[in-house]
């Protein structure tokens, strides 16, 4: 990365989480030259299904701290 990019990254990382997420989304969108309509439709269906599962209680969330601990334990054990 160039010095300019590193400086920009530091500024971006200092933004609130919602702003960082919006910025990341915008940057990713700028890289997508061709939109696959079938893939977009499939992702929309999947997102809707996951939201429904969360709303109905079928799916449960796990706090990030717990996931991070599980991953660290797995890495420590060589899994």
Buried (B, 14 or more C-beta within 10 A) or exposed (E): EEEEEEEEEEEEEEEEEEEEEEEEEEEEEEEEEEEEEEEEEEEEEEEEEEEEEEEEEEEEEEEEEEEEEEEEEEEEEEE
